[in-house]
Amino acid sequence: METATVGTTTGAAVSHTDEEIARETGSGGAPRYSRRLSDKILIAFHHGCDQGDFEVAEQLLHILEMMLTRRPLTPDGTRRRNMESLVAAHERLWHLRHPNVDEF
């Protein structure tokens, strides 16, 4: 098994085995994505919250909400789970913006 070294924007090198590269690119050589765009936006939202950038987190949440509330392209049965994640994200942002409010 060979190992390839890939440079990053920070100048550090990351080592990848042939197997890892093949898994990420698929058989056609084009990158294959393992997460849905909505999942990546949700991750970016949480990252924004972790960094304390609530304005960016709120904008990402609006984008995610728009994506999840429009008519689904394919009925995959994940709508309920997606909506639960959206509600949880709204709750997290609210609690971060209102840390001194007691819960009922």
C-alpha positions in Angstrom: 0.0 0.0 0.0 1.5 3.4 -1.0 1.1 6.6 0.9 0.5 10.0 -0.8 1.3 13.3 0.8 -1.1 16.1 0.2 -0.2 19.7 1.1 -2.6 22.0 2.9 -3.1 25.7 2.9 -1.2 26.0 6.2 1.9 24.4 4.8 1.5 21.2 6.7 1.4 17.9 4.9 -1.3 15.3 5.4 -0.6 11.6 4.6 -3.2 9.5 2.9 -3.1 5.9 1.9 -4.1 4.8 -1.6 -7.2 3.2 0.0 -8.3 6.4 1.6 -7.8 8.4 -1.6 -9.8 5.8 -3.6 -12.6 5.9 -1.1 -12.9 9.7 -1.2 -12.6 10.0 -5.0 -14.6 7.0 -6.1 -14.0 5.1 -9.3 -14.3 8.0 -11.7 -11.7 10.2 -10.1 -14.2 12.9 -9.1 -14.6 13.5 -5.4 -17.4 11.6 -3.7 -19.1 13.4 -0.8 -20.0 11.5 2.3 -22.2 14.1 3.9 -25.2 16.0 2.6 -24.9 19.7 2.1 -27.5 20.3 4.9 -25.3 18.3 7.3 -22.3 20.4 6.4 -24.3 23.6 7.0 -25.4 22.3 10.4 -21.8 21.5 11.3 -20.8 25.0 10.2 -23.6 26.4 12.4 -22.3 24.6 15.4 -18.8 25.7 14.7 -20.0 29.3 14.5 -21.7 28.9 17.9 -18.6 27.4 19.4 -16.6 30.3 18.1 -19.1 32.8 19.4 -20.0 34.2 16.0 -23.7 34.2 16.5 -24.5 36.4 13.4 -22.9 33.9 11.1 -24.5 31.0 13.0 -27.9 32.7 12.6 -27.4 33.2 8.8 -26.4 29.5 8.4 -29.5 28.5 10.4 -31.7 30.5 8.0 -30.1 28.8 5.0 -30.6 25.4 6.6 -34.2 26.2 7.4 -34.8 27.2 3.8 -33.2 24.0 2.5 -35.3 21.8 4.9 -38.6 23.5 4.5 -38.7 23.6 0.7 -40.3 20.8 -1.3 -38.0 17.7 -0.9 -36.2 16.5 -4.1 -36.4 12.9 -3.1 -38.7 11.4 -0.3 -36.0 9.8 1.8 -37.9 9.6 5.1 -35.4 11.8 7.0 -37.6 14.9 7.2 -38.6 14.4 10.8 -35.0 13.9 12.0 -33.9 17.0 9.9 -36.7 19.1 11.5 -35.7 17.9 15.0 -32.1 19.0 14.3 -33.3 22.4 13.0 -35.4 22.9 16.2 -32.4 21.9 18.4 -30.2 24.3 16.5 -32.7 27.2 17.0 -32.8 26.3 20.7 -29.0 26.2 21.1 -28.7 29.7 19.4 -31.4 31.1 21.6 -29.8 29.8 24.8 -26.4 31.1 23.8 -27.9 34.6 23.1 -29.9 34.5 26.4 -27.6 32.8 28.9 -29.2 34.4 32.0 -32.8 33.4 31.3 -34.1 30.8 33.7 -36.0 27.8 32.3 -39.6 27.2 33.4 
